[in-house]
Amino acid sequence: MSTPAPTLVDLDTAGFWEAASRRELVVRSCLDCKSDLHFPRAYCKHCGSWNTLWRQVSPSGTLYSWIVPVRQTHPAFAVPYTVVLVELNDAPAVRLLGNLAGTPKLIAGMAMSVDWQELPNGTVIPQWQIT
């Protein structure tokens, strides 16, 4: 069974995946009101502007929350594993998901950094590791 891969050609998220292929972490930001837009969209939900761009951010953050699935939902993900929600250091309004193998000891607020993972089809995704 192959590992599930994201859709790379979505109009709202393609820029994220293009940057990830270069091992860069980006967030969509509004140039007018300076808001970070997550979930990413071409327009700003705060001020209504279409003046947005992808902004590179540090590939680091802090652990916001996590959950440990114990029932297997897909053959590519052996249980147990830990789904993490990480708040980005350079964009605190943005939280990204990832997963860690097994059940590591975690504490809210602990430092996390991106660990770039290349899937068998060549897609690069940001995963997280404890720093």
DRENDO-485342 format. One record per residue: residue in three letters; y, x negated, z of N, C-alpha, C in turn. Coordinates in steps of 0.2 Angstrom, whole numbers, plus 2048, in hexadecimal, padded with zeros to 3 digits. Layout:
# DRENDO-485342
AlaYXZYXZYXZ/...
# end
This chain:
# DRENDO-485342
Met7FA7FC8008008008008067FC800/Ser80B7FD7FC8117F97FB8167FB800/Thr81B7F78028207F88078257FC803/Pro82780280782D806804833802803/Ala8368037FD83D7FF7FB8428047FB/Pro8488027FC84E8077FB8508087F4/Thr85380D7F285680E7EC85C80A7EB/Leu85C8067E68618017E58678037E0/Val8668097DD86B80B7D886F8117DA/Asp86F8137E18738187E387A8167E3/Leu87E81B7E188581A7E08898187E6/Asp88781B7EC88A8197F28878137F6/Thr8818117F487F80B7F887D8057F4/Ala87E8057ED87C8007E987F7F97EA/Gly8867FA7EC8897F37EE8867F07F4/Phe8847F47F98807F17FF87A7ED7FD/Trp8767F07F88707ED7F68717E77F2/Glu8777E77EE8797E17EA87B7DB7EE/Ala87E7DD7F38807D87F887A7D57FC/Ala8767D97FE8707D780186C7D27FD/Ser86B7D47F68687CF7F286A7C87F2/Arg8717C77F48747C17F58747BF7FC/Arg8707C38008707C18078777C180B/Glu87B7C78098817C880C8817CF80F/Leu8847D08158847D681888B7D9817/Val88B7DF8148927E38128927EA815/Val8987EC8168997F381889F7F6814/Arg89F7FC8128A47FF80E8AA801813/Ser8B07FF8108B67FF8148BB803810/Cys8C08068148C68098108CB804811/Leu8CE80380B8D47FE80B8DA80280D/Asp8DB80880D8E180C8108E180C817/Cys8DC80F81A8DC8108228D880B826/Lys8D58078228D18018258CA803829/Ser8C880A8278C280C82B8BC809827/Asp8B780882B8B08068288AD80D827/Leu8AA80D8218A681481F89F81381F/His89C81682489581682589381D827/Phe88F82082388B81F81D89081D817/Pro88F81881389381680E89581B809/Arg89B81C80789D8218028A381E7FE/Ala8A48207F88A981D7F48B08207F6/Tyr8B08257FA8B78277FD8B7827804/Cys8BD8278078BD82680F8BD82D812/Lys8B982E8168B883581A8BE83581F/His8C18308218C78308268CD832823/Cys8CF82F81D8D683081A8D5833813/Gly8CF8348108CF8378098D0832804/Ser8D182C8058D38278008CC8257FC/Trp8CD8237F58C88217F18C98197F1/Asn8CD8167F48CF80F7F48CA80B7F9/Thr8C480B7F78BF8077FC8BC8017F8/Leu8B87FD7FC8B57F87FA8AF7F57FF/Trp8AB7F17FC8A67EE8008A97E8804/Arg8A87E780A8AB7E280E8A67DE811/Gln8A67D78108A07D38148A27D381B/Val89C7D481F89D7D38268987CE829/Ser8987CC82F8947C783288D7CA833/Pro8887C78318817CA83287E7CA839/Ser8827CC83D8817CC8458837D3848/Gly8807D484D8827DA85187F7DA858/Thr87F7E085B87C7E18618777E7861/Leu8727E786586D7EC8658707F2868/Tyr8707F88658737FE86786E80386A/Ser86880386686380786985C805865/Trp85780886785080786484B80C866/Ile84680C86284081186383A80D861/Val83480F86482E80C862829811860/Pro82881285982381785681C814858/Val81881985A81181885C80C81B858/Arg80F82085380B82384E80D820847/Gln80881E84480981B83D80B821838/Thr811820835814824830813822829/His81281C82881181982180D813822/Pro80881281D80380C81E80780581E/Ala80D80581C8107FE81C8137FC822/Phe81380182781680082E810800833/Ala80D7FB8358087FB83A80C7FC841/Val80980184580C80284C8087FE851/Pro80C7FD8568137FF8588177FA854/Tyr81D7FC8538237F88518297FB854/Thr82F7F88538357FA85783A7FB852/Val83D80185184380284D849801851/Val84D7FD84E8537FB85285A7FE84E/Leu85F7FF85286580185086A7FC852/Val86D7F984E8717F384F8797F584D/Glu87D7F48528847F58518877EE84F/Leu88A7EE84988D7E88468937E584A/Asn8937DE84B8997DB84E89F7DC84B/Asp89F7DB8448A57DC8408A77E383E/Ala8A37E883F8A47EF83E8A17F3843/Pro8A47F48498A17F784E89F7FF84D/Ala8A28028488A180984689B809842/Val89880484089280483B88C80183F/Arg88780583F88080384287B80483D/Leu8777FE83C8727FE83786B7FE83A/Leu86680183785F80183985B7FB837/Gly8567F983A8517F483884B7F583D/Asn8467F183C8407F184083E7EA842/Leu83B7EA8488387E484B8317E584C/Ala82D7E084A8257E184C8247E1853/Gly81F7E685581D7E685B8227EA860/Thr8217E88668267EB86B8297E686F/Pro82E7E286D8317DD8708357E0876/Lys8377DC87B83B7DE8818427DE87E/Leu8457E487F84C7E587C8517E7882/Ile8577E588185C7E88868627EA881/Ala8657F088386B7F287F8707ED87F/Gly8737EB87A8797E687A8777DF878/Met8707DE87886E7D78768707D586F/Ala8717CF86E8737CC86786D7CD862/Met86F7CF85C86B7D085786E7CC851/Ser86A7CA84C86C7C78468687C9840/Val86B7C983A8677CB8348627C6833/Asp85C7C88318567C482E8547C7828/Trp8577C48228567C781B84E7C781A/Gln84C7CD8188457CE8168457CF80E/Glu8417CC80B8407CD8038397D1803/Leu8397D78008347DB7FF8307D97F9/Pro8297DB7F88257D87F28287DA7EC/Asn82C7DF7EB8307E07E58367DC7E3/Gly8387D87E883E7D47E78447D67EB/Thr8447DD7ED84A7E07F184B7DC7F7/Val8517DA7F98537D77FF8567DC804/Ile8537DC80A8567E180F8587DD815/Pro85D7E081885F7DD81F85A7E0824/Gln8577DB8288537DD82E8567DA833/Trp8547DB8398577D883F8537D4843/Gln8557CF8478527CB84C8567CA852/Ile8527C98578567C885E8597C185D/Thr85F7C085F8627B985E8627B6865/
# end
